[in-house]
């Protein structure tokens, strides 16, 4: 048995349940932010224009892509299906949010979302490494 398989088996046997609750919360936060971006698309587009991420056409396409990835990825992460894939898809979005949106906007300003985005980014990296966990839809497939 190779080393990666042994690490995966050990991780499955010693996976703390609180980490699953954190994964579910992370997924729900991504869904909430996706819905929030969708309901206030003008403010979201203005925020992206302020981050100097491209022209108006590409910003609109990018904004819709971010919303879809946040909502679909958040649902999948919360349910525990394809967690690593959707964390990987959300990773560049959160890196962009931290580096291009939140840092230039000021880390210590009132109502800054830097720390919130940073914690979500750390959570995504954690679940790229850790995977689904015990409380997940894919857990049933692994047991059966």
Residue, then its C-alpha position, 0 to 999 in steps of 0.5 A: x500500500x502506498x504512502x498516500x493511501x495510508x495517509x488517507x486511511x489514517x485521516x478517515x479514521x482520525x477525522x474530528x467531527x468538528x471539522x465536518x461542521x466547519x466544512x458545512x459552514x464554509x459551504x454555506x458561507x460560499x452560497x451566502x456570498x454567491x447569493x449576496x453578489x447576485x442580489x447586488x450585482x451593481x455593487x459587485x461589478x463596481x467592486x471588481x472594477x475597483x480591483x482593476x480586473x479587466x474591461x466591463x465585458x470581461x468583468x460581467x462574465x467573470x462576475x457571473x462565473x464567480x457567482x455560479x462557482x460560489x453557489x454550486x461549489x458551496x452546496x457541494x462543499x456543504x454536502x461533502x461531495x467533490x469537496x477537493x474539486x470545488x475548493x480548488x475551483x474557489x481557491x483562485x477567487x478567494x486569492x483574488x479577493x484577498x490580494x486584489x480587493x481586500x488588501x488595497x481596500x485596507x485591512x484594518x478599516x471598519x467593515x473590512x472583509x479581509x479577515x473574513x476572506x482570509x479565513x475562508x481562504x484558509x478553510x479552502x486550503x484545509x479541505x483541499x488537503x483534508x477532503x470530505x470527512x465523516x459527515x458527507x454524501x460521499x462517505x456512504x459510497x466509501x463505506x458501501 
